[in-house]
Amino acid sequence: MPKWLKCKINEGMFSDEYTVTVRTRGGDPIAVFVPKQAADDQNGRVRVQAFEEQGKTIVILPDEHQSVVDVSVCDLQPA
Protein backbone atom coordinates (compact mmCIF):
# COMPACT_ATOMS: atom_id res chain seq x y z
CA MET A 1 0.00 0.00 0.00
CA PRO A 2 1.43 3.44 -0.92
CA LYS A 3 2.46 5.57 2.07
CA TRP A 4 4.70 8.51 2.90
CA LEU A 5 7.73 7.81 5.10
CA LYS A 6 9.38 10.55 7.16
CA CYS A 7 12.96 11.13 6.10
CA LYS A 8 15.77 13.65 5.81
CA ILE A 9 16.15 14.99 2.26
CA ASN A 10 19.32 16.39 0.68
CA GLU A 11 20.43 17.09 -2.88
CA GLY A 12 21.49 14.02 -4.84
CA MET A 13 24.47 13.50 -7.11
CA PHE A 14 22.40 14.50 -10.14
CA SER A 15 19.84 17.27 -10.65
CA ASP A 16 16.91 14.85 -10.99
CA GLU A 17 17.40 13.05 -7.67
CA TYR A 18 17.51 13.51 -3.92
CA THR A 19 19.43 11.68 -1.24
CA VAL A 20 16.94 10.52 1.38
CA THR A 21 17.97 9.22 4.77
CA VAL A 22 15.44 7.05 6.58
CA ARG A 23 15.60 5.62 10.06
CA THR A 24 15.16 1.89 10.52
CA ARG A 25 13.07 0.52 13.37
CA GLY A 26 16.35 -0.22 15.16
CA GLY A 27 17.37 3.44 14.82
CA ASP A 28 20.07 2.96 12.18
CA PRO A 29 20.04 5.46 9.28
CA ILE A 30 19.98 4.29 5.65
CA ALA A 31 20.64 6.74 2.80
CA VAL A 32 19.62 6.11 -0.82
CA PHE A 33 19.17 8.13 -4.01
CA VAL A 34 15.57 8.52 -5.21
CA PRO A 35 13.98 10.36 -8.15
CA LYS A 36 12.82 13.85 -7.18
CA GLN A 37 9.21 13.00 -8.05
CA ALA A 38 9.23 10.28 -5.36
CA ALA A 39 10.00 12.72 -2.54
CA ASP A 40 8.26 15.67 -0.89
CA ASP A 41 11.16 17.89 0.14
CA GLN A 42 8.84 20.52 1.65
CA ASN A 43 7.48 18.04 4.20
CA GLY A 44 10.52 15.74 4.58
CA ARG A 45 8.98 12.53 3.31
CA VAL A 46 9.39 9.94 0.57
CA ARG A 47 6.73 7.80 -1.13
CA VAL A 48 7.11 4.08 -0.33
CA GLN A 49 5.22 0.81 -0.59
CA ALA A 50 4.43 -0.41 2.94
CA PHE A 51 3.51 -3.89 4.19
CA GLU A 52 2.87 -5.59 7.51
CA GLU A 53 4.82 -8.82 7.80
CA GLN A 54 5.18 -10.97 10.93
CA GLY A 55 4.43 -8.00 13.19
CA LYS A 56 6.90 -5.70 11.41
CA THR A 57 6.30 -2.71 9.17
CA ILE A 58 8.32 -3.20 5.99
CA VAL A 59 8.75 -0.56 3.28
CA ILE A 60 10.18 -0.69 -0.21
CA LEU A 61 12.12 2.47 -1.03
CA PRO A 62 11.91 3.94 -4.55
CA ASP A 63 15.67 3.72 -5.17
CA GLU A 64 17.23 1.79 -8.04
CA HIS A 65 17.67 -1.31 -5.84
CA GLN A 66 14.15 -1.20 -4.36
CA SER A 67 15.68 -1.40 -0.87
CA VAL A 68 13.57 -3.18 1.75
CA VAL A 69 13.65 -1.58 5.20
CA ASP A 70 12.03 -2.39 8.55
CA VAL A 71 10.67 0.92 9.92
CA SER A 72 8.61 2.20 12.80
CA VAL A 73 4.92 2.51 11.97
CA CYS A 74 4.88 5.98 13.57
CA ASP A 75 7.15 7.25 10.72
CA LEU A 76 4.48 6.42 8.10
CA GLN A 77 1.75 8.77 6.86
CA PRO A 78 -1.19 8.10 4.51
CA ALA A 79 -0.49 8.74 0.82
Stockholm file with secondary structure:
# STOCKHOLM 1.0

chainA/1-79         MPKWLKCKINEGMFSDEYTVTVRTRGGDPIAVFVPKQAADDQNGRVRVQAFEEQGKTIVILPDEHQSVVDVSVCDLQPA
#=GR chainA/1-79 SS CEEEEECEEEECSSTTEEEEEEECTTSCEEEEEEEGGGEETTTTEEEEEEEEETTEEEEECSSTTCCEEEECGGGEEEC
#=GC SS_cons        CEEEEECEEEECSSTTEEEEEEECTTSCEEEEEEEGGGEETTTTEEEEEEEEETTEEEEECSSTTCCEEEECGGGEEEC
//
